[in-house]
Amino acid sequence: MRLSGRALRMTIFVDDTDTWHHKPLFTEIVHRAHEAGLAGATVFRGVEGFGATSVVHTTRLLSMADDLPTTVVIVDEEERIRSFLPRLEELGIEGLVTVQEVEVVHYKGREAASK
């Protein structure tokens, strides 16, 4: 897949303890993105943060080391990102989903790089 120029970055903010059918919600999001043929998805686990509940979650306090902020970042063409949004709505995400315009200046997978 070639991806260059104008694209969208979708960022999905969830907690690492959020689940979908007994597995991590972020895993379900990544698998759905893969099934949809999106360019890629990456999960980042935060060390500290708070959201709509205003409760700070942090790795610094042992008792609060669970329920950490986690983000899934997906970059692809606008049409593909927008068509993926309904697949997220099915998950009933309690978190924040943002979409920003970005410019892709380099994107090459391992297979393309070895040719």
Secondary structure, 3 states (H helix, E strand, C coil): CCCCEEEEEEEEEEECCCEECCEEHHHHHHHHHHHCCCCCEEEEECCEECCCCCCCEECCCHHHCCCCEEEEEEEECHHHHHHHHHHHHCCCCCCEEEEEEEEECCCCCHHHHCC
